[in-house]
Amino acid sequence: MIEKSDFVPLAQSRKPLSQARLTLISSCGVHSKSDPALDVCHPFGDFRFRRVPSSARHEDLIIHQLKYPHDDADLDMNIIFPIEGLNPPSPPVTKIGSMPAEVIEILGIYPLR
């Protein structure tokens, strides 16, 4: 059983969230539809990374991942790659200062050797 005393305290921010720059590094296998497919079948995995525009929308992206079921993520990609939630069309309750032009995506499956 996890006790409250088992949790590691979060680091304190040095500035308000509205002045912070946030990035996203993901290993869920999402990338732009215009990119070449990730190699999900190679026995050593695919060690390449992709730059995904932080302005990307769900319809611009595809999931190349065979190691987990992503039926729900196909309907709402924000559950595994929350890029739209970080760039909402209307002002959010808590505003993030800025996002970089691109976020980083890797496949995230590397077999044991």
Secondary structure, DSSP 8 states (H G I E B T S, - for coil): ---GGGS------SS-GGG-B---EE-S-EEETTS----SS-TT----EEEEETT--GGGEEE--SSS--HHHHH-GGGT--HHHHS-SS--SS--SB--SEEEEE-------
